[in-house]
């Protein structure tokens, strides 16, 4: 059982590595090509593992196919692409904190769209988390949000996290009928198909990136660690310790993201990032604790 918890901590570290790497790749200004390349590598890794395990043998229905296309559109054409574009102007540590609010968006959308009961204590957590998001998005100047004076990158991140929230919600019925690795493989493949045309249009501009074999190898390693092992270990966590306990480990992503950005990029977190991260993490912890308490009530 201990190995599951270790894997989930490392998973959070792998996921957090996307932000400093994305910030580094943003200098090439070919976001569609970069996302397409990562999806190509991740889809190949996932398909190989899923194929060897026999998890791609089950037939996909028309309804499932529609949901898979939605996964590709929301998770990769919206979330991954906008995140990569946002990192051209937004620091990696701020991006990691903003992305950390995704579980809060999911909770709110569940309440608004599906009328799922939300414990009263969880409302405080959602409010804390969104306050932290606002602090980071406004770079500490909350009144600027009222006038629409927000950075382009921060605005893109706010849209991006909504994309992954939709991805998470759309994947639920698929996880109930298909192996988790199959759902992830199909979602990546759908995103790859949707982005291949636009991505190839940036191939000429991506020549400097393609000329760096070390950087290409780094992208491949990160795609394997984050989008392959990360998803596999998350699925193992849900199976072994439950979805709520597993979701707790996503709280580590902003922390690791800030640390990795400081280590690899020299980004020293300022007060808005630290305050926002603290509020987002506190909000996530309050929401998770409230939901766990509600789940055990008779």
N, C-alpha and C positions, 0 to 999 in steps of 0.2 A: 504493500500500500504506500510506503514511503516513496518508492520510485515514481509513483504517479505525481506526487506533490513536487518532487524534484523536476520532473519533466515539465510541469505546468509553469514553474518558475523560469526554466530555461526557455520555454515557449514564449513567455512574455518578453524575455530578452531578445529573442529572434524577431518578434513582431516590432519591438521598439527600434530595431536596427533599420527599419524601412525609412525612418525620418532623416537621420544623417546621410544615409546613402542617397535618398531622394533629393536632398538639398545639394549634394555633390553633383548628382547627375543633372540637376536643373540648369547648370551652367551651359549645357549643350543646347538648351532651348528646343528640344525635340520630344516633348512629353508623350505624344501619342506613340512614337516609335519606341520609347523606353518601356512604356506599359505593355505594348505589343510584344516586345522582346522578353520581358519578364513572364508574361502569360504563356508564350511559346515554350519557354524552359519549364515553367511550373506544370503546364499541361502534359508535357512529355514525361516528367518525373511522376506525376500523379497517375497518368494512364498506365505507365509501366508497373507501378506498385499495385494499383487496383486490378490490372489484368492478371498479374501473377497470383493475386489472392482470389480471383474469380468474382470480384465485386462488380464487374461490368456486364455480367451475363444476363441480368434481369431486364426484361423488355420495358421500354419507356413508353408510356401512354401519351396521347395527344395533350391531355391536360398537364401532365408532368413536363412535357416538352415546352409548353407555354411558360410554365414557371421557371424552367431552366433558362429560357431566353431572358426572362425578367431578371434572373440572377446575373447573367452576363451584362445586361444593360445597367442595372442599378449598382452592382458591386464593382464593376470594372470600368465601364464607360463613364459612369458618374463618379463613384468614389475614388478609385485608383487614379483615373485620369485627372480629375480636378485636384486631387491631393498633389500629384506631381506638378501640375501647373502652378498651384498655390505656392509650392516650395521655391519657385523662382524668385519670389518676393517676400516670403515669410520664413522666419528662422525655424530650424528643425525642432528646437525645444518647445516653441509655441505650438507648432503643428501637432506634436505628441500630446500636449495637454488638451488641445481642442478635440483631437480624435478620441481622447479618453472619455469624452462625454457621450459616445455612441450608445452605451447601455441605458443612459438616462433618456435619450431620444426614443429608444425602443419602448421603454416603460411608458412614456407619455403617449406614443402612438398607439400602444395597446389599449390604453385607457380611452383615448379619443375615438379610435376607429372600431374597436371591438368591445368597448365597455367592460374591459376586464377590471375587476375590483383592485383598487390601489389602497393599501393600508394608509391610514392618516399619517403615520410616522414617515412613510415613504415620500409623502408630499414635501416634507421638510428636506429630505435628501435630494429630491429633484430640484427644488428651489436653490439649495446650496450649490449643486452642480452647475446649474445654468448661470448662477451668479459668477462662479469661477470662470465659466466659458466666456461670459460677457467681459470680465476683467481682462482676460487674455486677448479677446477679439478687439477690444477697444484700446489695448496697450495701456491699461490703467486709467483711461479717460472715459468713464462710463457715460457722462452727458453727451459725448460725441455719437453714441449709438442712436440717440433721439434725433439727431440731425442727419443721420446717414453718413457721417464722416468716419468711415471704417476702411481699413486697408483692403486692397483688392485680393491679396492672398488670404487674409482672414475671412473675407466674405466667401471666397471659393471653398475654404475649409468647412464653413458652416453648411454649405450646400452638400459638400462631399460626405459629411457625417450622416446627413439624412439619407444619402444613397445607400450607405452600408446598413443603416437601420432598416430600410426597405428590403435589402438583401437578406438580412437576418430573419425578418418576418416571413418573407416568401419561401425561405428554405425549410421552414418548420414542417409543412405538409410533406415535403420531399424526404426529410429525415425520417418521417414516420413510415415511409414505404420503400425507401432505397437505402443502401449502405452509405454512411456519411462520406466516405472517400469517393464514392461514385458521384454523389451530389456535388462535391467540390470539384471533381474532375470535369463533370459536364458544365458546371458554371464557368470554370476557367476556359473551357473550350468554346463556350458560347461567347464569352467576352473576346476571345482571340478572333473568332470569325467576324465579329462586329467591328473590331479595330484594325484588322489586317489591311483593308483598303486604305483608310486614312493613314495608317502607320507607314505603309510603303511609300506614300507620297512624301514622307519626311526622310526617306532613306538617303537621299543625296546629302541633305543637311546633316545627317547623322554620321557622315564619313569620319570625322575626327573621333567619335566614340567607337566606331567599328575598327579603327586603326589601333586601338589600345587593347591588346589581348589580356593584360592584367585586369583591366576594368571589366571587360566582358566576363572573365572568370569570376570576378567578385559578384557580378550580377547573378550569374548562374548559381554560385554557392548560396547567396542570400535568398534566391528564389526557392532553392531546395530546402534550406533551413526554415524559412518563414512560411512559405506557401504550401510546403509538402509536410515536413515534420511537424510544423506548428499546428496545422489542421488535424493531422493524425493524432497528435498528443491531446489536443483539445477534445476530440471525439472520445479518446480513451478516458479522459477525465470525466466527461459526462456519464459514461458507462459505469465507471468505478465509484465515483463519489457524488454524482448527481450534478445537474445543470447549475443549480444555484451556487454550490461550493466551487465548482469549476470557474464560474463567472467571476468569483472573487479575485482570481489571479489577474484579470484584466486591469485591476487597480494598479498593478506594478508597471504597466506599459508607460504611463507618463513619467514615472520615476526613472525607469531605465532610459527612456527617450531623452530626458534632460541630462542624465549622466553621460550617455553616449555622445550627445551633441557637444558637450563640454570637452570630452576626451578626444574625439576625432576631428571636430571642427573648430574647437576653441571658443564655442558659444557659451559665454558665462550667463547664467540665468539672471534676469533682472527681477525686481520686486513684483511686477505684474504677473510674470510667469510663475514665480514661486507661490505667490498668493493664490493665483488661479488654480495651480496644480493642487494646492492644499484643499481648496474648496471643492474641486471636482472629485478628488479622492475621498474626502469626507462625505460628500453627497452619495457617492457610489456605495460606501460602507454603510451609510444609514439606510439606503434603499435595499441593499442586500440583506441587512439584518432584519428589516421590517418584513420583507418577503419571506424570509426563513421562519420568522416567528409566526406569521400568518399561516404558513404551510403546515405547521405542527399543531395548530389549534383544532380541536374536534369540531 
